[in-house]
Amino acid sequence: MSLLFVCALLLTGCSSGEEAAGSIPPAPIAAIPTETVQPSSPKLEGGDPVLTPSEDTELPMADVGAETPTPEPAAAEETWTYCDHFCGSGPLQAWAGYGALLPYVGVITQAQRAYEPYTPLYGLCTPRGELVTDPIYWDIYYEHGFLVLVRYEDGAVYTTVAAQDGSWVAQEVPYGYCKVFEDLVVLQDDDGCLYCWNGEGQQFVSFPADVFTPWYGNVFDNASWGAVWVPGPRIAGRQDRILYAASTFYQGEAHEENPLWLYLDLDTGTVLSTPPEGYPATLEDIAGEDYKELPDGEVGFACTDPFTGTRYYKAYVEMGIRLYDADGNLLSDQVYPAVSWCSSPVLGGLTAVLSPFATDPYDYVFDWVDLSTGAVILRYPPERQYQ
C-alpha cells in the first residue's frame, strides 16, 4: 500500500482515541512484565540506555465532603524498554535472542520525497516491547524469510538484508533495487551490478553491469533494474538456478511488444542469450492476488503472517484496514495502514495500530497489539518532525 495512505490517516485523524482504536481496545499496561522507560531517559556514553523504572505513586485520601475535581484525560502511557542489544542509530547487530524483529513508527516526518508530504520513519523492536534500533528506516520488507531494511542518507539509498528474526545480518550496502525470491535476494548497486545473497546471509555470485551491455546497451547511465519511469531491464522471475531478465528497451529504442530475455546462471555467474536445456524461454510475470467476498460486503485480500504462517484477509477502508480471519470473521476494525513492511498487517500474531492521544487528536501513539488477547505489547509516541 502506498504511504500516501499514511498521509491520509495523519491528515484526517480521529477526534478521539475511541474512534481510532476500533475493536482492539488497549489492555492494561500492567500486563507487560517490563520496566517502563520514558522517552527522556538518559543514556550512558556509548549509547547504552539507563533504565529508569516508573515510581509507584499513592493517591492521598480525599477529605470527607470535599469537592472532587474532574481529572484531566491522560495521554497514552508509553510502554517500552530497551533491548540488551539496543544499537541506537548504528548498524543492526545479529543476535539469536530477538525472537522476531518488528517495525515500530518512531518518527512522523515531512518526507524528502516530493510525492509523500508526510511519512513515517521506522525502528525495530522485539515482541516483548524492547527497542532494538532508533527510527532510521524509510522502508521495511518481509519476504520469504528475509528482512530488508532501507535507509536514505544524503540522497543515497542504503540497504541491509537480514534474517527476519535477526539471527544474521549482512553488512549495510549502498544498493537500491531489491528483488526477493525463496532463499535468494538480488541487490543492485549504483553502477547496475547485481549481487545475489542466499538464505544464510552469504553473497555467493554477482553480475557486473557491463556483461549486459552487448544486449541491453549502456542503459545503466540513466536507468536502474526494475525502474518504471525510465527504460531499463528487470528481473522477471526465477526457476531453480536461473534468473530471468527482460527488457523492452534495447538497440537504442523501445520494443514494448517484444521484450529481450536473458538468462543469469547462478551456478556459474554467466549471462546466456538462450535458456539452458529444459528451461522455458519466457516466464509469465503475473502476481495475482487471492481475494474473497466477506460477510459484511467488503472484498478481502489474502495475506499471511510471515512469522506464523497464519492466513488472514484484509479489506481496505477509508481510515485503514479491516482485518479478518481465514473464515471471514472480523478481527479488527482498524489496523494501521502503513503496511509497506510486508504484504500482511499481522506479524507474529501482533497487529499495528496508530491512534490519537486522548488529549490531542493530532498527536499519535503507535501500538503493537496481541490479536489473541488484545494486550498492548508496545506503545510508543512517534516524534513529529513537521509544522
BAVEX-76296 format. One line per field, with one value per residue (C-alpha): x, y, z; residue number from 1; residue in one letter. Coordinates in steps of 0.1 Angstrom, whole numbers. Layout:
c1 = [X_...]
c2 = [Y_...]
c3 = [Z_...]
resi = [NUM_...]
resn = [a_...]
***
This chain:
c1 = [0_13_25_1_-24_-4_-6_-44_-46_-23_-42_-77_-71_-99_-115_-109_-89_-122_-128_-93_-89_-116_-123_-89_-90_-57_-52_-39_-3_4_2_37_64_90_102_87_112_101_115_135_155_192_218_254_283_284_247_238_205_198_166_145_116_85_78_47_25_-1_-31_-40_-72_-99_-114_-150_-173_-146_-154_-138_-120_-126_-94_-78_-78_-44_-23_-15_13_44_52_86_121_155_167_201_213_200_222_206_212_241_241_217_236_229_216_196_177_154_126_115_123_92_89_76_68_92_90_64_82_80_93_123_104_80_52_49_42_43_58_68_103_106_128_129_116_110_77_85_82_120_135_163_171_162_137_161_145_122_111_110_100_94_96_104_121_142_141_151_158_161_177_182_211_222_203_218_200_214_200_205_195_189_171_136_144_178_199_221_226_245_266_247_254_247_222_188_168_160_142_134_129_128_164_176_179_191_205_218_245_246_265_239_259_237_247_230_226_214_192_222_233_261_268_276_276_275_269_287_266_289_280_245_256_260_222_208_233_245_211_226_238_202_182_181_170_132_127_93_98_128_137_156_157_141_145_113_115_134_135_159_194_183_173_152_159_138_139_117_144_173_192_185_147_116_101_71_56_88_110_145_151_184_192_215_231_235_260_285_278_274_247_231_212_193_178_195_180_148_141_113_123_99_81_46_51_16_14_-23_-39_-63_-95_-129_-163_-166_-199_-202_-199_-162_-137_-109_-74_-55_-24_-1_17_54_63_34_21_-15_-38_-58_-79_-76_-101_-91_-113_-111_-91_-70_-76_-102_-87_-105_-95_-94_-132_-141_-147_-139_-108_-101_-120_-89_-54_-26_-24_13_18_48_68_51_20_4_-6_0_35_40_3_6_-11_-1_-24_-18_-42_-45_-38_-69_-58_-47_-61_-31_-6_-4_6_19_8_17_-14_-17_-46_-55_-57_-60_-29_-8_28_44_32_54_45_61_81_66_91_68_49]
c2 = [0_34_56_82_62_70_107_104_89_116_145_133_118_109_131_106_76_55_61_51_21_0_-34_-38_-18_-15_-39_-28_-18_-39_-69_-61_-76_-50_-17_15_38_73_89_114_86_95_73_65_73_49_48_23_33_39_22_43_24_44_52_39_68_66_89_108_101_127_149_140_164_179_186_160_177_163_146_157_130_113_109_73_59_47_10_0_-6_-11_-45_-57_-54_-19_-3_31_46_23_-9_-36_-63_-100_-119_-151_-139_-113_-138_-116_-82_-59_-24_5_40_63_95_111_135_156_133_140_126_151_127_119_150_131_97_75_65_30_14_-22_-38_-72_-89_-81_-44_-38_-13_-26_4_40_50_54_33_46_12_-23_-55_-91_-116_-154_-153_-122_-88_-59_-25_6_38_71_95_125_113_78_46_20_-15_-41_-77_-99_-129_-118_-129_-111_-142_-130_-95_-87_-55_-24_-17_12_-6_4_-21_-53_-84_-113_-149_-181_-184_-156_-118_-98_-63_-37_-11_24_11_-16_-45_-73_-91_-123_-133_-167_-175_-178_-142_-151_-132_-160_-146_-112_-99_-67_-43_-45_-81_-70_-42_-64_-69_-40_-13_13_19_20_55_67_37_10_-25_-26_11_20_57_53_24_-4_-41_-60_-93_-111_-143_-174_-211_-232_-219_-195_-159_-144_-108_-89_-55_-38_-12_-23_-13_23_21_7_-27_-29_-59_-78_-79_-92_-121_-130_-159_-155_-187_-186_-215_-201_-163_-161_-145_-165_-153_-186_-206_-238_-271_-278_-242_-221_-192_-168_-166_-153_-123_-123_-117_-123_-117_-141_-125_-134_-117_-111_-114_-76_-70_-60_-75_-92_-98_-128_-122_-144_-137_-143_-155_-179_-187_-179_-168_-136_-113_-76_-51_-15_11_49_51_19_-18_-42_-75_-108_-144_-171_-178_-142_-133_-97_-94_-57_-28_-5_-15_10_12_16_-20_-13_-36_-67_-79_-88_-63_-91_-101_-129_-127_-90_-61_-25_3_41_60_96_105_112_148_158_142_154_135_98_68_36_2_-34_-54_-91_-103_-132_-113_-76_-68_-39_-53_-20_16_43_80_89_122_147_165_188_220]
c3 = [0_-8_20_7_27_58_48_46_80_96_79_86_121_145_171_199_209_209_172_161_183_166_180_197_229_247_276_310_308_338_316_303_326_318_332_317_301_293_261_281_298_298_281_292_270_240_237_264_279_316_325_349_364_370_406_423_434_461_458_491_509_499_527_536_518_498_462_439_409_375_364_332_304_305_274_264_286_269_273_260_272_256_243_257_221_215_188_185_151_144_123_133_152_146_176_180_210_195_188_159_146_142_129_151_140_159_138_115_93_62_35_14_-15_-30_-36_1_22_54_60_90_99_114_140_151_183_197_205_242_237_236_212_191_168_166_139_110_82_55_43_58_39_50_22_20_54_46_64_41_57_35_48_30_37_17_-13_-13_-6_18_22_49_43_74_86_97_133_132_137_109_94_62_62_51_15_-9_-31_-43_-64_-44_-57_-32_-40_-20_-5_-27_-26_-56_-49_-74_-68_-83_-114_-123_-109_-94_-62_-50_-13_-1_29_52_45_22_-11_-35_-70_-88_-123_-134_-154_-184_-191_-201_-225_-256_-254_-234_-242_-218_-202_-167_-173_-168_-156_-130_-127_-122_-129_-143_-151_-174_-198_-180_-176_-148_-130_-142_-123_-112_-119_-99_-107_-134_-130_-159_-170_-195_-211_-236_-243_-264_-295_-286_-288_-272_-281_-259_-275_-279_-247_-249_-225_-209_-185_-155_-144_-106_-106_-130_-128_-166_-187_-215_-245_-249_-220_-208_-220_-201_-192_-208_-230_-211_-178_-171_-147_-132_-94_-89_-56_-38_-26_-13_-6_31_51_55_18_18_-5_15_0_14_35_56_88_77_112_120_85_97_69_71_48_48_34_26_41_44_76_74_71_85_94_91_99_72_77_72_108_117_140_139_126_125_117_110_72_67_56_34_57_42_24_58_85_111_123_148_159_165_146_145_154_152_174_186_222_243_249_214_182_163_184_176_196_179_194_188_199_205_184_207_239_230_251_242_238_229_230_216_208_175_174_149_127_107_113]
resi = [1_2_3_4_5_6_7_8_9_10_11_12_13_14_15_16_17_18_19_20_21_22_23_24_25_26_27_28_29_30_31_32_33_34_35_36_37_38_39_40_41_42_43_44_45_46_47_48_49_50_51_52_53_54_55_56_57_58_59_60_61_62_63_64_65_66_67_68_69_70_71_72_73_74_75_76_77_78_79_80_81_82_83_84_85_86_87_88_89_90_91_92_93_94_95_96_97_98_99_100_101_102_103_104_105_106_107_108_109_110_111_112_113_114_115_116_117_118_119_120_121_122_123_124_125_126_127_128_129_130_131_132_133_134_135_136_137_138_139_140_141_142_143_144_145_146_147_148_149_150_151_152_153_154_155_156_157_158_159_160_161_162_163_164_165_166_167_168_169_170_171_172_173_174_175_176_177_178_179_180_181_182_183_184_185_186_187_188_189_190_191_192_193_194_195_196_197_198_199_200_201_202_203_204_205_206_207_208_209_210_211_212_213_214_215_216_217_218_219_220_221_222_223_224_225_226_227_228_229_230_231_232_233_234_235_236_237_238_239_240_241_242_243_244_245_246_247_248_249_250_251_252_253_254_255_256_257_258_259_260_261_262_263_264_265_266_267_268_269_270_271_272_273_274_275_276_277_278_279_280_281_282_283_284_285_286_287_288_289_290_291_292_293_294_295_296_297_298_299_300_301_302_303_304_305_306_307_308_309_310_311_312_313_314_315_316_317_318_319_320_321_322_323_324_325_326_327_328_329_330_331_332_333_334_335_336_337_338_339_340_341_342_343_344_345_346_347_348_349_350_351_352_353_354_355_356_357_358_359_360_361_362_363_364_365_366_367_368_369_370_371_372_373_374_375_376_377_378_379_380_381_382_383_384_385_386_387]
resn = [m_s_l_l_f_v_c_a_l_l_l_t_g_c_s_s_g_e_e_a_a_g_s_i_p_p_a_p_i_a_a_i_p_t_e_t_v_q_p_s_s_p_k_l_e_g_g_d_p_v_l_t_p_s_e_d_t_e_l_p_m_a_d_v_g_a_e_t_p_t_p_e_p_a_a_a_e_e_t_w_t_y_c_d_h_f_c_g_s_g_p_l_q_a_w_a_g_y_g_a_l_l_p_y_v_g_v_i_t_q_a_q_r_a_y_e_p_y_t_p_l_y_g_l_c_t_p_r_g_e_l_v_t_d_p_i_y_w_d_i_y_y_e_h_g_f_l_v_l_v_r_y_e_d_g_a_v_y_t_t_v_a_a_q_d_g_s_w_v_a_q_e_v_p_y_g_y_c_k_v_f_e_d_l_v_v_l_q_d_d_d_g_c_l_y_c_w_n_g_e_g_q_q_f_v_s_f_p_a_d_v_f_t_p_w_y_g_n_v_f_d_n_a_s_w_g_a_v_w_v_p_g_p_r_i_a_g_r_q_d_r_i_l_y_a_a_s_t_f_y_q_g_e_a_h_e_e_n_p_l_w_l_y_l_d_l_d_t_g_t_v_l_s_t_p_p_e_g_y_p_a_t_l_e_d_i_a_g_e_d_y_k_e_l_p_d_g_e_v_g_f_a_c_t_d_p_f_t_g_t_r_y_y_k_a_y_v_e_m_g_i_r_l_y_d_a_d_g_n_l_l_s_d_q_v_y_p_a_v_s_w_c_s_s_p_v_l_g_g_l_t_a_v_l_s_p_f_a_t_d_p_y_d_y_v_f_d_w_v_d_l_s_t_g_a_v_i_l_r_y_p_p_e_r_q_y_q]
***
